[in-house]
Amino acid sequence: MNIQSKPSRYSPKFDMPVRGDTITADRYISKEWMDAEMKNLWPKVWHLGGLIAEFEEPGDIVRHNFAKESVIMVKQDDGSIKAFYNSCPHRGNRLILGEQAAVPRITCAYHGWTYDLDGTLSKVQDPDDFEGGSPCGKVHLSELRCETWGPFVFWCMDDDVPALEEWLAPFPERLKGYGLDNWVRVLKLSADADFNWKIIRDNFNESYHLPTIHPELATFINDGLPDTLFEMYPSGHNSMWMKGHQATTRVDYHTTEVPAPLDDVARAWEIDPAEYNGRTGDLRAAIIEAKRRLGPSRGFTSYENMSDQQLVDYFHCTLFPNLTLTMSPEQLQVLRTEPHPTDPEKCVFQHWCLYPPVEGMDEVVTPIGNAPLEHDAVARHSVYGDGVSLGFVADQDLSIGTSQQQGLNSRGFKGCILPGQEKRIQRFHELLNDYVNGTEA
């Protein structure tokens, strides 16, 4: 008997086994499942809280509301950043109500309890009216772990979770060549959405939807299965390498004229696209050569540390459980879904875009159009479906969210049926099962 191998290509070094657990609907619609995630999943992972660039001076604060929880990250006098639960030890009032603040001390608006930047209680009303004497110097805000990587600040609720760089592996090493440390967040977009947070996580763990949801990418990104490399890591993180600056091999673009926008990209790097008509796949190598030759003089100083693959391809990193980093040489997209505080059939979607600082460049092309190359040039929160774009590709991804959520509520849905290329979805849900059931390694 002949056994045919599947066309989807998994790295032999990074291919994790799966058990075949049924991916049930209850995980998308059940309040009980949502509560189990809050108890057993979310405390045991690192959460992206903000950017180092947001903390310029001691007392600068960034607040991150997550489900019913709220965390504040505070720059200290020594330049470090600490994270605390945003809850006054007195009677639980939230201390910081805005997304950002700059204060000499942290003061509760309810009764005036005041804390130093390191979380130590320094002032209370009527300090002698406490049994045992003044609580000042004895009471502290509840602290969480807080660490940084690249331009990012992360926090974690659990002391037993590995250190951040270990938890992120292998991405710190894989992404080192991009030189992310000083990249600028130009877009900070978010929206409330009417579907469970895992629907978009499933979407980002597969490329099966590209021909139907993102057909216009076919002339610029090669999503053909033999040309795409999938990887799954012991940590639960996954990745996908897709050839960029090359049209898909699902359709014959390669013996035709160079399609748009590849033709304009070629011209931008002083290449005549007409020379590649009938062999459009060869443009990728030509653009690598042109970027090596012309990039430094155009201010792209990070090119020298990138591999040829990094200069033109797309590295799609899906970090367990809810964070995606999509890398290209001139843009990092951060995409994340977080649970609604009380409703399992809602979530918050977030989309950040970061760009390398290039001398003489004042403007960049973003997923919502041109924008100034400056920190948070566009920052807004909306409700998905209100006509405010979250980026043209993100809008397409979100377009299936509500209808899928509705379909998952059907008695007719018996569990997912997945092709080989969606093995990363299977792995994601099996790891999720282990966390929710308290049996993770």
C-alpha positions in Angstrom: 0.0 0.0 0.0 1.3 3.4 -0.9 1.1 6.1 1.8 1.1 9.6 0.5 2.7 12.3 2.5 0.7 15.4 3.2 1.7 18.5 1.3 1.9 20.6 4.4 5.5 20.9 5.5 6.5 20.7 9.2 10.0 21.1 10.4 11.4 17.7 11.4 13.2 19.4 14.3 10.1 21.3 15.5 7.1 19.0 15.0 5.1 18.1 18.1 2.9 15.1 18.4 -0.9 15.5 19.0 -3.4 13.3 20.7 -6.4 14.0 18.6 -8.6 15.6 21.3 -11.9 16.7 20.0 -12.1 20.5 19.8 -15.4 21.0 21.4 -17.8 24.0 21.2 -18.0 24.5 25.0 -14.6 26.1 25.1 -15.9 29.0 23.0 -19.3 29.5 24.7 -19.2 28.2 28.2 -18.9 30.4 31.3 -17.5 27.4 33.2 -14.7 27.0 30.7 -14.0 30.8 30.8 -13.8 30.6 34.6 -11.4 27.6 34.4 -9.2 29.6 32.0 -9.1 32.5 34.4 -8.1 30.1 37.2 -5.7 27.8 35.5 -4.4 29.4 32.3 -4.0 33.2 32.5 -2.0 33.3 35.8 0.5 30.9 34.3 1.6 32.8 31.2 3.5 36.0 30.5 1.3 38.9 29.4 2.5 41.8 27.1 1.8 44.9 29.1 3.3 47.8 27.2 6.4 49.3 25.6 9.6 50.4 27.3 9.3 53.6 25.3 6.1 54.5 27.3 8.2 54.8 30.5 10.4 57.9 30.1 10.6 59.2 33.7 10.2 57.7 37.2 6.5 57.7 38.0 5.4 57.0 34.5 2.6 54.4 34.7 1.0 52.1 32.1 -2.2 50.3 33.0 -3.2 47.0 31.5 -6.8 45.8 32.1 -7.1 42.1 31.5 -10.5 40.5 31.9 -11.5 41.4 35.5 -7.9 42.0 36.5 -6.0 45.3 36.2 -2.2 45.7 36.4 -0.1 48.8 36.6 3.5 49.0 35.5 5.5 51.8 37.2 8.9 53.1 36.3 11.2 53.3 39.4 13.8 55.8 40.4 16.6 53.4 39.4 15.1 53.1 35.9 13.6 49.6 36.4 9.9 48.8 35.9 7.8 47.1 38.5 4.2 45.8 38.1 1.5 45.8 40.8 -2.1 44.8 40.9 -4.2 47.9 40.5 -6.0 47.5 43.8 -5.6 49.5 47.0 -4.9 47.1 50.0 -7.2 49.3 52.1 -10.6 48.3 50.6 -9.7 47.3 47.0 -10.4 50.5 45.1 -8.6 50.8 41.7 -5.7 53.2 42.0 -5.1 54.2 38.3 -8.2 54.7 36.2 -6.6 55.9 32.9 -4.4 53.9 30.5 -1.4 56.1 31.4 -0.3 58.4 34.2 2.7 60.3 35.4 2.8 60.7 39.2 5.4 61.3 42.0 3.5 58.9 44.1 0.4 56.5 43.7 -2.6 57.9 45.6 -6.0 56.2 46.1 -8.7 58.7 45.3 -11.1 57.1 47.8 -9.4 57.7 51.2 -6.0 59.2 50.1 -3.8 56.3 50.9 -0.5 57.1 49.2 2.2 54.7 48.0 5.8 55.3 46.9 6.7 54.2 43.4 8.0 50.9 44.8 4.5 50.1 46.2 5.3 50.9 49.9 2.5 52.7 51.8 3.8 56.1 52.8 0.8 58.1 53.9 -2.6 57.5 55.4 -5.3 59.5 57.0 -5.4 59.2 60.8 -2.3 56.9 61.0 -2.7 56.5 64.8 -6.2 55.0 64.4 -4.9 51.5 63.5 -4.4 48.7 66.0 -0.7 48.1 66.1 0.2 51.6 65.0 0.5 53.3 61.6 0.5 50.9 58.6 2.9 53.1 56.7 6.0 51.2 55.7 4.4 47.9 56.6 1.7 47.7 53.8 2.7 47.2 50.2 0.9 47.0 46.9 0.7 43.4 45.7 3.6 43.0 43.2 3.8 40.8 40.1 6.8 39.7 38.1 7.8 42.2 35.5 10.5 41.7 32.8 11.4 43.2 29.4 12.4 41.8 26.1 13.2 43.9 23.0 11.0 47.0 23.1 8.3 45.2 25.3 7.3 45.0 28.9 5.7 41.8 30.2 4.1 40.9 33.5 3.2 37.5 35.0 1.0 36.5 38.0 2.8 33.2 38.8 6.2 32.8 40.4 6.7 29.3 39.0 6.5 30.3 35.3 10.0 30.3 33.6 11.8 33.6 33.2 10.5 35.7 30.3 13.3 35.0 27.7 13.1 31.3 28.5 9.3 31.3 28.1 9.6 33.2 24.8 12.1 30.8 23.3 13.1 30.3 20.5 11.8 33.8 19.4 14.4 36.1 21.1 17.2 34.3 19.2 15.2 33.9 16.0 14.2 37.6 15.9 17.6 39.0 17.1 18.6 40.1 13.6 15.7 42.5 13.2 17.1 44.8 15.9 13.7 45.4 17.5 14.9 47.3 20.6 14.3 50.8 19.2 11.4 50.1 16.9 8.6 52.7 17.1 4.9 51.8 17.7 3.0 53.8 15.2 -0.4 52.1 15.4 -2.1 51.1 18.7 -5.6 49.9 17.7 -8.1 47.9 19.7 -11.8 46.9 19.5 -14.5 45.1 21.4 -15.7 42.1 19.4 -18.6 39.6 19.6 -16.7 36.3 19.6 -14.5 34.2 21.9 -10.8 35.1 22.1 -9.8 31.7 20.8 -11.5 32.1 17.4 -8.9 34.6 16.2 -6.1 32.5 17.9 -7.3 29.5 15.7 -7.2 31.8 12.7 -3.6 32.9 13.4 -2.6 29.3 13.9 -3.3 28.4 10.2 -2.9 29.8 6.7 -5.7 27.7 5.2 -7.9 30.8 5.1 -5.5 33.0 3.0 -7.0 32.1 -0.4 -10.5 32.8 0.7 -10.2 35.6 3.3 -7.1 37.4 1.9 -7.1 36.8 -1.8 -5.2 40.0 -2.6 -2.1 38.7 -0.7 -1.6 36.0 -3.3 0.4 38.2 -5.6 2.9 39.1 -2.9 3.0 36.2 -0.4 3.5 32.6 -1.4 1.1 30.6 0.7 1.6 27.4 -1.3 2.0 24.5 1.2 5.3 23.1 -0.2 6.8 26.6 0.2 5.6 27.3 3.7 7.4 25.9 6.7 5.4 25.2 9.9 7.1 24.8 13.3 5.7 23.8 16.8 7.8 24.1 19.9 7.7 22.3 23.3 6.7 25.6 24.9 3.4 25.6 23.0 4.4 28.4 20.7 4.2 27.9 17.0 5.5 29.6 13.9 5.1 29.8 10.1 7.7 30.9 7.5 6.1 32.2 4.3 8.1 33.4 1.3 7.5 37.1 0.6 8.1 39.1 -2.5 6.9 36.0 -4.4 3.4 35.2 -5.7 1.5 32.1 -4.5 2.2 28.8 -6.3 -1.5 27.9 -5.9 -2.1 29.9 -9.1 0.2 30.3 -12.1 1.6 33.8 -11.5 5.1 32.7 -12.3 4.9 32.4 -16.1 2.9 35.7 -16.4 3.8 39.4 -16.1 4.9 40.5 -12.7 1.7 41.2 -10.8 1.0 44.2 -8.6 2.2 45.1 -6.0 5.4 43.1 -6.8 6.0 45.3 -9.8 6.0 48.5 -7.7 8.2 46.8 -5.0 10.7 45.9 -7.7 10.8 49.5 -9.0 11.3 50.8 -5.5 14.5 48.8 -5.3 15.6 50.0 -8.8 14.6 46.7 -10.6 12.8 46.7 -13.9 9.9 44.3 -13.3 9.6 43.7 -17.1 12.8 41.8 -17.0 11.1 39.2 -14.8 8.0 38.6 -16.8 7.6 34.9 -17.3 9.8 34.2 -14.3 8.3 36.2 -11.5 9.5 33.8 -8.8 13.1 35.0 -9.5 12.2 38.5 -8.3 12.6 37.4 -4.6 16.4 36.8 -5.1 16.8 40.0 -7.0 15.2 42.0 -4.2 17.4 40.4 -1.6 20.4 41.5 -3.7 19.1 45.0 -4.1 18.3 45.4 -0.4 21.8 44.3 0.5 23.3 46.8 -1.9 20.9 49.8 -1.4 19.5 49.3 2.1 22.3 50.8 4.2 22.4 54.0 2.1 18.6 54.4 2.6 18.9 54.2 6.4 18.0 50.5 6.9 20.9 49.8 9.2 19.3 46.6 10.5 19.5 44.9 7.2 23.2 43.9 7.8 22.1 41.7 10.7 19.3 40.0 8.9 19.5 36.7 7.0 18.4 36.7 3.3 15.2 35.0 4.4 14.5 37.8 6.9 15.0 40.5 4.2 12.0 39.4 2.2 9.9 36.8 4.0 7.2 36.8 6.7 7.8 35.1 10.0 4.5 34.5 11.7 5.0 33.7 15.5 2.0 32.6 17.4 2.9 32.6 21.1 0.7 30.5 23.4 -1.9 31.4 24.3 -3.0 34.7 22.8 -0.2 36.7 21.2 1.0 36.9 17.6 4.1 38.6 16.3 4.2 38.9 12.5 7.7 39.9 11.4 8.7 41.5 8.1 12.0 43.5 7.6 10.3 46.8 7.8 7.3 46.1 10.1 6.3 44.2 13.2 2.6 43.5 13.7 1.5 42.6 17.2 -2.0 40.9 17.2 -3.7 39.8 20.4 -7.1 38.7 21.6 -8.0 39.0 25.3 -11.1 37.6 27.1 -14.0 39.8 28.0 -14.4 40.3 31.8 -17.7 38.3 32.0 -18.9 37.1 28.6 -17.2 34.1 27.0 -18.7 35.1 23.6 -16.9 38.4 23.5 -13.3 39.5 23.5 -11.0 42.5 23.0 -8.8 42.5 19.9 -5.6 44.5 19.8 -3.4 45.4 16.8 -0.1 47.3 17.2 2.3 48.0 14.4 6.0 48.9 15.0 8.6 50.2 12.5 12.3 50.7 12.6 13.5 54.3 12.9 15.1 55.3 9.6 17.0 58.5 9.3 15.2 60.9 7.1 11.9 58.9 7.1 9.0 60.9 8.4 6.1 58.7 7.3 5.4 54.9 7.0 2.8 52.9 5.2 0.6 51.1 7.7 -2.4 48.7 7.4 -4.7 51.8 7.6 -2.7 54.1 5.3 0.2 56.4 5.7 1.0 57.7 9.2 3.8 59.7 10.8 6.8 57.6 12.0 6.3 58.6 15.6 5.1 56.9 18.8 1.4 56.1 18.8 0.7 58.3 15.8 -2.7 56.5 15.6 -4.1 55.2 18.9 -7.8 54.4 19.2 -10.4 51.9 20.6 -13.6 51.0 18.7 -16.2 48.4 18.4 -15.7 45.9 15.6 -18.3 46.5 12.9 -18.7 50.3 13.5 -16.8 51.1 10.3 -13.5 52.0 12.0 -10.6 50.0 10.4 -8.2 47.8 12.5 -6.1 47.3 9.4 -7.3 45.9 6.0 -6.0 42.3 6.7 -7.1 42.4 10.3 -10.6 43.5 9.2 -10.8 40.5 7.0 -9.7 38.2 9.8 -12.3 39.6 12.2 -15.0 39.4 9.5 -15.5 35.7 10.2 -15.5 36.0 14.0 -19.1 36.7 14.7 -20.5 34.2 12.2 -18.2 31.5 13.5 -19.3 32.2 17.1 -22.9 31.9 16.0 -22.2 28.6 14.3 -20.4 27.1 17.3 -23.6 27.5 19.3 -25.3 25.1 16.9 -26.3 21.6 18.1 -25.1 20.5 14.7 -21.5 21.3 15.4 -19.8 18.2 16.7 -16.1 19.3 16.8 -13.5 20.5 14.4 -12.4 18.5 11.4 -8.8 19.6 10.6 -6.5 19.1 7.6 -2.8 18.5 8.3 -1.8 22.1 7.8 -4.0 23.0 10.8 -2.1 20.7 13.2 -1.0 23.9 15.1 -4.7 24.4 16.0 -4.9 20.9 17.3 -1.8 21.3 19.4 -3.0 24.7 20.7 -6.3 23.2 22.0 -4.6 20.1 23.5 -2.3 22.3 25.5 -5.2 24.5 26.4 -7.0 21.3 27.7 -4.0 20.5 29.8 -4.0 24.0 31.4 -7.7 24.2 32.0 -7.7 20.7 33.5 -4.6 21.4 35.6 -2.4 18.7 34.0 0.0 20.8 32.0 3.7 19.8 32.1 
